[in-house]
């Protein structure tokens, strides 16, 4: 079976993965937070808060000028429990295929950004949590962060900030990621 074609008009919920707290803001694992923060900022909307998440209902305009409403979410549960926010959206009728999850991706080189439908968690605990609740058939925007040389360094690696040379490129890459979300 071939992958369905990405259609932004069908996305109702965009979840940026990361860890809450200032100490994690600039880490590789929190790139999903940074991307949804930029979407909210570009839309002129601010974050509302609940005990499980920060969220923003935003009005977005796609590449063709069509206006749509989307809910942006940053789970405030730490990465391992990112899926805890999903039951309340399922109650509102949002289906897995209407969800886009933005996350860091070890298997891609730094700055390599792609959209993919479905798949495994590949060891990513945020994806593992989401898959355990809604299955694997949702959209993902994968932001490449590269991989450390040794497997046992992964947990420290994802919780470290980007090096200075990579951080200098983040703003431009976030803009590319947002463009990909609207225009694929």
N, C-alpha and C positions, 0 to 999 in steps of 0.2 A: 504494500500500500504506500503510495507516495504522500509526502508531507503536504498538508493543506497550504494554500497560498495565504500569506499574512495579509490581513485586511484590518487596518486601524479602526475603521468604522464599527467593527464588531467588538472592540475592546471596551470594557466597562470599568475595569479595576486594574490599576497599575501599582504593584507592590515593589518597593525598593528594599532590598535586604541590607542589613547592617546591624551593628550593635549600638544600643543606646549609651549616651554619656559622652562628654567632651573628650575624654581620653581616647575614644575609638573613632572620632569623627574623621580623621585623615588617614585611617588605616585602609589597607587594601580590601579587607572584608566589608568595609562600609561604603564602597563605591555606589551601591544601589541607593543608599540614603542621599548621597551627594547628587545623583542624577535626578531623583524625584524632588529634592530641594530646589534644584535649578528650574524644573518644570513649573513648580508652584511659584517661584520667584518671577519667572517669565510671564506667568498668567496673572500676576498681581494678587495672588491669594496667599493667605497665611494658614498656619496649621492649627487645627482644633485638637484637643487632647482627650484621651480616655485612658483608663488604666492599662490597656493592652496596646494602644497605638496612638500615633499622631496621624491625622488624616485631613484631607482637603478635597472638597468637591469643587472641581475646576471646570471652567468653560474653555475648551480648546478649539482651535481652528486648524483643520488639516491642510495639506498642500493645495487642494482644490478650492479652499475657502469655505468648506462645510464646517458648521459649528456643531460641537457635541459636548456632552458633559461626561466627565470621567472622575472617578474617585481615586485619589492618590493616597497611598498608605505607607507608613514606616512602622513596622512592628516594634514595640518597645519591650520585647520579651527576651532579648538576646537571641542570637542566631539559632540555637538548637530548638527553640520553641516558636519559630516564625509562623508556623501554621495555625497557632492558637487563635488568630484573628479571623480565620476563614469561616467558621460556622455562622457568624452574624451576616456575612455577605451571601452565603448559601441560602439563608432564610429570606433574603431579599430577591432570590431567584437568579443570582449571578452564577453562570455555569463555568466550569473549568476552562473551556475554550474561549471564554470572554475575559480571561485574566492574563496579564503580562507581568512576569516576575523579572526584575532587574537584579543581576547578581555578578559577583566576581567569578572568574573562571581560570583556574590553575592551568588547564590544558591548552590555553591559548597564550601566545606571546603578548607582552604588554601592549595595550592599545588596539589589539585585534578585537573588533566588536562585531557580533552577529546576532541574528534572530533565528530561533529554532522552535519548532513545535514538538512537544513530548520528549521523552528520553528518561534516562536514569538520573540519579542524584550525583553519581561519580564521587561519592564521599563528601559532598557539600551538605553540611548539617542543616542549613536553612531549607534547601531543596528537599532533603530527606523528611523534614517536619511537614512541609507542604504536601508532598507526595503521599505521606501516611494518612492525610485527611481527605484529599480530593483526587488522588490518582496522579498519573504522569502526564495526562493530556491537557497541558496548558502551555502558553507561549512563554519563552524565555528570551531576554536580551542578555547575552553573555559578554561581559567586559573582561578581556584578557589581562591577567596580572602576571603571567609567567609562573614558573614553578622553581622552588629552590632545588639545589643539586641533590640533597638528601631527603628522602621521604619523611624521616623523623623531625625535620625542620618545618614541616608544613604549618602546624598550628601557630608557631611563633611568627612565621613568615606572613601569614594573612593578617595577623594582629599588629604588624609593624606599619608605620607610615610608608608611603611611597618614597623612594630616594629623591633627592632634590631635582635631578635631571628629569625624572618621570613626572614629578609633581608640577614642574614647569609646563608640561604638556596637557595636564588634566583638564583644564578649562576648555581647551579646543576639542579634546576627545569627548567630553561631556556633551558639547554642542553637536558633535558628529553622532553620538548615540541618540540624542533627542531627534535629530533629523531622520535617522533611520527608523525610529518609532513612527513618525508621521508619514514617511514617504516610501517605504519599501514597496 
